[in-house]
Amino acid sequence: MDINIVTPESVLDPWPLLDRLREAGPVVRSEAMGGVWLVSSYEHCREVLLDPKRFSNTVFASTDFGPWFEGTDTMVHTDPPDHTRLRSMVQKAFTYRSVQQLEPRIAEIVRELLDAPEFVMDMASGEPVDVLGQFTSALPTTVISELLGIPSSDRKLFYQWAEAMMRCIMADPRLVPQAHIDAAVTSGRDMLAYLQTEIATRRKSGTTDDLIGRLVQQNTDGALSDDELAATCVTLLVAGSDTTSSTTTTMLSLLASHPEQRRRVIEERALVPTGIEETLRFEPTARVNFRKVLGDVELGGQRLADGDVVWALVIAANRDPARFGEPDRYDITRNPNPHLTFGQGPHLCLGAQLARMEIRHAINAFLDRWPHYEVAERRPSPAYAALTWEKFTVAGGR
């Protein structure tokens, strides 16, 4: 089939091509995309994500996630047992109990950002306000920076690095200015160097009151190299910030464009959690998961050969009419909502609970203060694999 779902047009409006793809079958080979297999059905996407023995996550080198890693293993692009080795080091920080302990501070950070005098004045002015930069991106970056133990004096630097990196991660290089790519590479390498220094400092001091210190303490047997420890911290920062920031921004955007849904969630705050799940389904942050076929396998009536590349299209699976009723309707009451945005199997998102908590506090607090906000400008970034935002501004409305 000659379908190409990563043209500039389809990145911004993927739905017509995805409908055409679904009509062609649940698993389709795209010659226009170099022979990759496009998996659009919920059933078969889930099958791919759950089975690392047949569908490997090592399809891309670490440099495809971010060239600053320069071949260092990360959780993002490894299979068990390497993935297990890397993930187990940080898993304790994201257990239900650990995340619940963070909630008071998350609520406090939300208040600090939204009640900052400059932000309040900007929202009261009636002029467009950069909610993306001043709130939805700043919140998760602050949370994960504090968790890691980054000094408050260096947080602004981390915001700048994270912003530059998130602008380009998994983006189509044909659609991104070279200056942005250069800035992302420089920022990533600067962040890695910074974190390697922090790791050395924690090792020398023996400090264990932050995540970096605990990782160093747990790693006395040398299970992870310092490069892997630093790359793990970068992965946590970028992945944690991106999902939370993008989903919070997307939910504010969708509520603005669906006034009846916004009215309901303002009146019934118990709908915020189901609204978050519906936002994750309707406009997923992670649009596609990439896998490599191990051995000859059958999937959706097709024969896939060893080494073939598979695109598990979460963006299509989440709107599969065989799994979701009225899949193209944004419905904040939808329950149950078994979307695939946080993945499945061994790569199920480690920080999903934390992201949900941050988004819930962010949406509730924003609607408390500005329930009738209007979107001034919304501009998603030119990335197919992940929904991120370049610009999102609103005008306040109490």
VEXDREN-2710 file (C-alpha; in Angstrom, 1 decimal):
% VEXDREN-2710
k/r/px/py/pz
1/MET/0.0/0.0/0.0
2/ASP/1.3/3.5/-0.8
3/ILE/-0.1/5.2/2.3
4/ASN/2.2/7.6/4.1
5/ILE/1.0/8.9/7.4
6/VAL/4.0/11.1/8.2
7/THR/3.6/13.8/5.6
8/PRO/3.4/17.4/7.0
9/GLU/-0.3/17.5/6.3
10/SER/-1.1/14.2/8.1
11/VAL/1.0/15.1/11.1
12/LEU/-1.4/18.0/11.8
13/ASP/-4.6/16.2/10.7
14/PRO/-4.0/12.4/10.9
15/TRP/-7.6/11.3/11.0
16/PRO/-8.6/11.0/7.3
17/LEU/-5.5/8.8/6.5
18/LEU/-6.0/6.7/9.6
19/ASP/-9.6/6.0/8.6
20/ARG/-8.3/5.0/5.2
21/LEU/-5.7/2.8/6.8
22/ARG/-8.3/1.1/9.0
23/GLU/-10.4/0.3/6.0
24/ALA/-7.5/-1.4/4.4
25/GLY/-7.0/-3.8/7.3
26/PRO/-5.7/-4.0/10.9
27/VAL/-2.1/-4.7/9.7
28/VAL/-0.9/-3.0/6.5
29/ARG/2.6/-2.8/4.9
30/SER/3.4/0.8/3.7
31/GLU/5.7/0.8/0.8
32/ALA/5.7/4.6/0.8
33/MET/7.2/4.5/4.3
34/GLY/10.0/2.0/3.4
35/GLY/8.1/-1.2/4.0
36/VAL/7.1/-0.6/7.7
37/TRP/4.0/-2.4/9.0
38/LEU/1.3/-0.1/10.3
39/VAL/-0.9/-1.6/13.0
40/SER/-4.2/0.3/13.5
41/SER/-6.5/-2.0/15.4
42/TYR/-6.7/-2.0/19.2
43/GLU/-6.5/-5.7/19.4
44/HIS/-3.3/-6.0/17.4
45/CYS/-1.6/-2.9/18.8
46/ARG/-2.1/-4.4/22.3
47/GLU/-0.8/-7.8/21.1
48/VAL/2.4/-6.1/19.8
49/LEU/3.0/-4.1/23.0
50/LEU/2.5/-7.1/25.3
51/ASP/4.9/-9.4/23.6
52/PRO/8.6/-8.3/23.7
53/LYS/9.7/-11.8/22.7
54/ARG/8.2/-11.3/19.2
55/PHE/8.2/-7.5/19.0
56/SER/11.5/-5.9/20.2
57/ASN/11.7/-2.4/21.5
58/THR/15.3/-2.2/20.2
59/VAL/14.0/-1.1/16.8
60/PHE/15.8/2.3/17.1
61/ALA/19.1/3.2/18.6
62/SER/19.2/5.5/21.6
63/THR/20.2/8.3/19.3
64/ASP/16.7/8.2/17.6
65/PHE/15.1/9.1/20.9
66/GLY/17.7/11.8/21.5
67/PRO/21.2/12.1/19.9
68/TRP/22.7/13.3/23.2
69/PHE/22.6/9.7/24.5
70/GLU/25.3/8.6/22.1
71/GLY/24.6/4.9/22.4
72/THR/24.0/4.7/26.2
73/ASP/21.2/2.3/27.1
74/THR/17.9/3.7/28.4
75/MET/14.6/2.2/29.5
76/VAL/13.1/3.7/26.3
77/HIS/14.8/1.5/23.8
78/THR/15.7/-1.8/25.5
79/ASP/14.1/-5.2/26.1
80/PRO/14.2/-7.4/29.2
81/PRO/16.6/-8.2/30.9
82/ASP/18.4/-4.9/30.2
83/HIS/15.1/-3.0/30.5
84/THR/14.4/-4.7/33.8
85/ARG/17.8/-3.8/35.1
86/LEU/17.4/-0.1/34.2
87/ARG/13.7/0.2/35.3
88/SER/14.1/-1.6/38.6
89/MET/16.5/1.1/39.8
90/VAL/13.9/3.8/39.7
91/GLN/10.7/1.8/40.2
92/LYS/10.4/2.4/43.9
93/ALA/10.1/6.1/43.4
94/PHE/6.9/5.6/41.4
95/THR/5.0/3.2/43.6
96/TYR/1.5/4.2/44.6
97/ARG/2.6/5.0/48.2
98/SER/5.6/7.1/46.9
99/VAL/3.4/9.1/44.5
100/GLN/0.8/9.7/47.2
101/GLN/3.5/11.3/49.4
102/LEU/4.2/13.8/46.7
103/GLU/0.6/15.1/46.4
104/PRO/0.8/17.9/49.0
105/ARG/3.9/19.4/47.3
106/ILE/2.3/19.0/43.8
107/ALA/-0.7/20.9/45.0
108/GLU/1.6/23.6/46.4
109/ILE/3.6/23.9/43.2
110/VAL/0.3/24.3/41.2
111/ARG/-0.8/27.2/43.5
112/GLU/2.7/28.8/43.3
113/LEU/2.5/28.9/39.5
114/LEU/-1.1/30.0/39.1
115/ASP/-1.0/32.5/41.9
116/ALA/2.3/34.1/41.0
117/PRO/1.6/37.9/40.8
118/GLU/2.9/38.3/37.3
119/PHE/0.8/35.4/36.0
120/VAL/-2.4/36.6/37.7
121/MET/-1.8/40.1/36.3
122/ASP/-1.2/38.7/32.8
123/MET/-4.5/36.7/33.0
124/ALA/-6.4/39.7/34.2
125/SER/-5.1/41.8/31.4
126/GLY/-7.3/40.1/28.8
127/GLU/-4.2/39.7/26.5
128/PRO/-3.0/36.3/25.4
129/VAL/-0.9/34.5/28.1
130/ASP/1.7/31.8/27.6
131/VAL/0.1/29.1/29.6
132/LEU/2.3/26.5/28.1
133/GLY/5.5/28.1/29.2
134/GLN/4.4/29.6/32.5
135/PHE/2.2/26.7/33.7
136/THR/1.6/23.4/31.9
137/SER/5.3/22.9/31.1
138/ALA/6.7/24.5/34.3
139/LEU/4.6/22.2/36.6
140/PRO/6.0/18.7/35.6
141/THR/9.5/20.1/35.1
142/THR/9.5/21.5/38.7
143/VAL/8.0/18.3/40.1
144/ILE/10.6/16.0/38.5
145/SER/13.5/18.4/39.2
146/GLU/12.6/18.4/42.9
147/LEU/12.2/14.7/42.9
148/LEU/15.7/14.3/41.4
149/GLY/17.1/16.9/43.8
150/ILE/18.1/19.6/41.4
151/PRO/18.8/22.9/43.3
152/SER/16.1/25.6/42.8
153/SER/18.9/27.9/41.6
154/ASP/19.4/25.6/38.6
155/ARG/15.7/25.0/37.8
156/LYS/15.5/27.7/35.2
157/LEU/18.4/26.1/33.3
158/PHE/16.5/22.7/33.4
159/TYR/13.4/24.3/32.1
160/GLN/15.3/25.7/29.1
161/TRP/17.1/22.4/28.5
162/ALA/13.8/20.4/28.7
163/GLU/11.9/22.8/26.5
164/ALA/14.6/22.6/23.8
165/MET/14.7/18.8/23.9
166/MET/10.9/18.2/24.0
167/ARG/10.5/20.4/20.9
168/CYS/12.5/17.9/18.9
169/ILE/12.1/14.4/20.4
170/MET/10.7/12.0/17.8
171/ALA/9.9/14.9/15.5
172/ASP/10.3/14.6/11.7
173/PRO/13.6/16.4/11.0
174/ARG/12.2/17.7/7.7
175/LEU/9.6/19.7/9.7
176/VAL/11.9/21.1/12.4
177/PRO/14.2/24.1/11.9
178/GLN/17.9/23.1/12.1
179/ALA/18.4/25.7/14.8
180/HIS/15.9/23.8/17.0
181/ILE/17.6/20.5/16.4
182/ASP/21.0/22.0/17.2
183/ALA/19.6/23.5/20.4
184/ALA/18.1/20.2/21.5
185/VAL/21.3/18.3/21.0
186/THR/23.3/20.9/22.9
187/SER/20.7/21.0/25.7
188/GLY/20.7/17.3/26.0
189/ARG/24.4/17.0/26.2
190/ASP/24.6/19.9/28.7
191/MET/22.0/18.2/30.9
192/LEU/23.8/14.8/30.8
193/ALA/27.1/16.5/31.8
194/TYR/25.3/18.4/34.6
195/LEU/23.7/15.2/35.9
196/GLN/27.0/13.3/35.8
197/THR/28.4/16.0/38.0
198/GLU/25.5/15.6/40.4
199/ILE/26.0/11.9/40.5
200/ALA/29.6/12.3/41.4
201/THR/28.6/14.8/44.1
202/ARG/26.1/12.5/45.7
203/ARG/28.6/9.6/45.6
204/LYS/31.1/11.8/47.5
205/SER/28.7/13.2/50.0
206/GLY/26.6/10.1/50.6
207/THR/23.4/12.1/50.4
208/THR/20.3/10.0/49.9
209/ASP/17.4/12.5/50.4
210/ASP/16.7/12.8/46.7
211/LEU/16.3/10.4/43.8
212/ILE/19.7/10.9/42.4
213/GLY/21.3/10.2/45.8
214/ARG/19.1/7.1/46.3
215/LEU/20.0/5.8/42.8
216/VAL/23.7/6.2/43.6
217/GLN/23.3/4.4/46.9
218/GLN/21.4/1.5/45.3
219/ASN/24.0/1.2/42.6
220/THR/26.9/0.1/44.8
221/ASP/27.3/-3.1/42.9
222/GLY/27.8/-1.1/39.7
223/ALA/24.7/-2.5/37.9
224/LEU/24.4/0.8/36.1
225/SER/27.3/2.8/34.7
226/ASP/27.3/6.6/35.5
227/ASP/26.4/7.2/31.9
228/GLU/23.3/5.0/32.3
229/LEU/22.4/6.6/35.6
230/ALA/22.6/10.1/34.0
231/ALA/20.7/8.9/30.9
232/THR/18.0/7.4/33.2
233/CYS/17.6/10.8/34.9
234/VAL/17.3/12.6/31.6
235/THR/14.7/10.0/30.5
236/LEU/12.7/10.6/33.6
237/LEU/12.8/14.3/33.2
238/VAL/11.9/14.4/29.5
239/ALA/9.3/11.6/29.5
240/GLY/7.7/12.8/32.7
241/SER/7.6/16.4/31.7
242/ASP/6.4/15.8/28.1
243/THR/3.4/13.5/28.9
244/THR/2.1/15.7/31.7
245/SER/2.6/19.0/30.0
246/SER/1.1/17.9/26.7
247/THR/-1.9/16.2/28.2
248/THR/-2.7/19.2/30.5
249/THR/-2.4/21.5/27.5
250/THR/-4.4/19.3/25.3
251/MET/-7.2/18.9/27.9
252/LEU/-7.5/22.7/28.3
253/SER/-7.6/23.0/24.5
254/LEU/-10.3/20.3/24.1
255/LEU/-12.4/21.7/26.9
256/ALA/-12.3/25.1/25.2
257/SER/-13.5/23.6/21.9
258/HIS/-16.1/21.4/23.6
259/PRO/-18.1/23.9/25.7
260/GLU/-20.7/21.4/26.9
261/GLN/-18.0/19.1/28.1
262/ARG/-16.3/22.1/29.9
263/ARG/-19.6/23.1/31.5
264/ARG/-20.1/19.6/32.9
265/VAL/-16.6/19.3/34.3
266/ILE/-16.8/22.8/35.9
267/GLU/-20.1/21.7/37.6
268/GLU/-19.0/18.1/38.4
269/ARG/-15.4/18.1/39.4
270/ALA/-15.6/14.3/39.9
271/LEU/-15.5/14.1/36.1
272/VAL/-11.9/15.5/36.0
273/PRO/-10.3/12.0/36.4
274/THR/-12.5/10.5/33.6
275/GLY/-11.9/13.6/31.6
276/ILE/-8.1/13.0/31.9
277/GLU/-8.5/9.4/30.6
278/GLU/-10.6/10.6/27.7
279/THR/-8.1/13.2/26.8
280/LEU/-5.4/10.6/26.8
281/ARG/-7.5/8.4/24.5
282/PHE/-8.8/11.1/22.2
283/GLU/-5.5/12.9/21.6
284/PRO/-2.7/10.6/22.9
285/THR/0.6/12.1/23.8
286/ALA/2.3/8.9/22.6
287/ARG/0.9/8.4/19.1
288/VAL/3.0/5.4/18.1
289/ASN/5.2/2.7/19.6
290/PHE/7.9/1.3/17.4
291/ARG/8.9/-2.3/17.4
292/LYS/11.2/-4.7/15.5
293/VAL/10.0/-8.3/14.6
294/LEU/12.0/-11.1/16.1
295/GLY/11.7/-14.2/13.9
296/ASP/8.9/-14.7/11.4
297/VAL/5.5/-14.0/13.0
298/GLU/1.8/-13.7/12.0
299/LEU/-0.1/-10.7/13.0
300/GLY/-3.6/-9.7/11.8
301/GLY/-3.5/-12.2/9.0
302/GLN/-0.2/-11.0/7.7
303/ARG/3.2/-12.7/7.6
304/LEU/5.9/-10.5/9.1
305/ALA/9.6/-11.3/8.6
306/ASP/12.5/-11.2/11.1
307/GLY/13.8/-7.6/11.3
308/ASP/10.7/-6.0/9.9
309/VAL/9.7/-2.7/11.6
310/VAL/6.2/-2.3/13.1
311/TRP/4.4/0.9/14.0
312/ALA/1.8/0.2/16.7
313/LEU/-0.4/3.2/16.1
314/VAL/-1.8/4.0/19.5
315/ILE/-3.5/7.1/17.9
316/ALA/-5.6/4.7/15.7
317/ALA/-6.1/2.0/18.3
318/ASN/-7.6/4.5/20.7
319/ARG/-10.3/5.3/18.2
320/ASP/-10.9/1.8/17.0
321/PRO/-14.7/1.5/16.7
322/ALA/-14.4/-2.3/17.5
323/ARG/-13.2/-1.2/21.0
324/PHE/-14.8/2.2/21.7
325/GLY/-18.3/3.3/21.0
326/GLU/-18.5/6.6/19.1
327/PRO/-14.7/6.8/19.1
328/ASP/-14.5/10.2/17.4
329/ARG/-16.6/11.9/20.1
330/TYR/-14.8/13.5/23.0
331/ASP/-16.8/12.3/26.1
332/ILE/-15.4/13.1/29.5
333/THR/-17.9/10.6/31.1
334/ARG/-16.5/7.7/29.1
335/ASN/-15.9/4.8/31.5
336/PRO/-14.3/2.3/31.3
337/ASN/-11.6/3.8/29.1
338/PRO/-8.9/1.2/28.4
339/HIS/-6.8/3.4/26.1
340/LEU/-3.2/2.4/25.2
341/THR/-1.6/5.8/25.7
342/PHE/0.5/4.7/28.7
343/GLY/1.5/1.5/26.9
344/GLN/1.1/-2.1/27.9
345/GLY/3.4/-4.9/29.1
346/PRO/7.0/-4.2/30.3
347/HIS/7.0/-0.7/28.9
348/LEU/3.8/0.4/30.7
349/CYS/4.5/4.0/31.7
350/LEU/6.4/4.1/35.0
351/GLY/5.1/7.6/35.9
352/ALA/1.5/7.2/34.9
353/GLN/0.2/7.6/38.4
354/LEU/2.3/10.7/38.9
355/ALA/1.2/12.2/35.6
356/ARG/-2.5/11.7/36.4
357/MET/-2.1/13.3/39.8
358/GLU/-0.3/16.4/38.4
359/ILE/-2.9/16.8/35.6
360/ARG/-5.8/16.5/38.0
361/HIS/-4.4/19.2/40.3
362/ALA/-3.5/21.4/37.3
363/ILE/-7.0/21.2/35.6
364/ASN/-8.9/21.7/38.8
365/ALA/-6.9/24.6/40.0
366/PHE/-7.0/26.3/36.6
367/LEU/-10.8/25.9/36.3
368/ASP/-11.2/27.2/39.8
369/ARG/-9.5/30.5/38.8
370/TRP/-10.4/30.9/35.1
371/PRO/-13.4/28.7/34.2
372/HIS/-14.3/30.8/31.2
373/TYR/-10.8/31.1/29.6
374/GLU/-10.6/31.4/25.8
375/VAL/-7.8/29.9/23.7
376/ALA/-6.0/32.7/21.8
377/GLU/-3.5/30.5/19.8
378/ARG/-2.7/26.7/19.7
379/ARG/0.1/25.3/17.7
380/PRO/1.2/21.6/18.1
381/SER/4.7/20.7/17.2
382/PRO/5.5/18.8/13.9
383/ALA/6.1/15.4/15.6
384/TYR/4.2/12.3/14.5
385/ALA/5.3/9.9/17.3
386/ALA/4.3/12.3/20.1
387/LEU/1.9/15.1/20.5
388/THR/3.8/18.1/21.9
389/TRP/3.0/21.8/21.8
390/GLU/5.0/24.7/20.4
391/LYS/2.6/27.4/21.5
392/PHE/-0.6/27.6/23.6
393/THR/-1.9/30.9/24.8
394/VAL/-5.2/31.8/26.5
395/ALA/-7.1/34.9/27.6
396/GLY/-8.3/34.8/31.1
397/GLY/-12.0/34.6/31.9
398/ARG/-13.5/34.4/35.3
END
